[in-house]
């Protein structure tokens, strides 16, 4: 098949999933065309069967808000025609599904067809899509997609609750990891050695947006560190990074907390971690939690959204209520103080991630969905 993929190419789980899906599809012999405003961050410079088409938004003084969605629709239309794409797979509904609908309408005028598949990732449904300025166009665009998927059961339910779309048939296809990449045994614990071999290493990876509650991360760490001297490594960047740094200063933790900024490759870092902290407000899936589990890192997080579908509470991690700093700190301490329990959780997390969320199985589900949308018999 010839597949167009559009996603947010910078940091974020939806871009990571979209890019890794594209790479895996190309490895299976499909032709994959990324149509985005920048090269996706997890896409290496060259791979056979993978092409990148940059969306350039024309500037004009009149445009206080340059119309990216229109430029994207034009590029999608152009790439479908030039390369004979069978389908456009949009990751994150806004504005990608809308642009794909426009491109498909333009193609229909020219008696050509392209299937539109939309994967819902999270805030496109739970936050942004419910904003009055986007609500109706989001509902319209997802209803007009030929196939719709959500990355968790939670998000599927939310889609029906938020949009009441009777015309939608939302299939759940979970996110995935490549078990060959997220494998603790593959990487030396370099980070841990550098930061103090004997000290537990806690880690948080995110885009530091408000929903991630990064101040909570620091507060949980402070409580753990007061009992067992530890290290906290914060990976990523975003609007709330200054708030997290401020919390670290206020709590006098500067010498124990490291902000590494945005990093493309996290598997070697996770291999050094003892616990992963994700005290998030809302999470439709929690790809970073899955990457941690696959790397043998138990997760301490919240029971928000789809996270309980990823982390088995009490078995591969511990989930508490949003804002329950005491509960999450106590859970972190009890696991760190019981090496046998940590070892069991670490092993079970890695095994569970491989069993339920392995790249090969999930990519086959997408492949099957594409084929049925194109009425190709699997
Ligand atoms: O929805 C967002 O805020 C952005 C999106 C992203 O690009 O990272 O995050 C969502 O998609 C990820 C990949 O499917 C999920 O793992 C995240 O849980 C989800 N974020 C939220 O729901 C807040």
Boltz pocket constraint, residues with backbone or C-beta under 6 A from the ligand:
constraints:
  - pocket:
      binder: B
      contacts: [[A, 8], [A, 11], [A, 12], [A, 13], [A, 14], [A, 15], [A, 17], [A, 120], [A, 121], [A, 122], [A, 123], [A, 124], [A, 151], [A, 175], [A, 211], [A, 282], [A, 283], [A, 284], [A, 285], [A, 286], [A, 287], [A, 288]]
      max_distance: 6.0
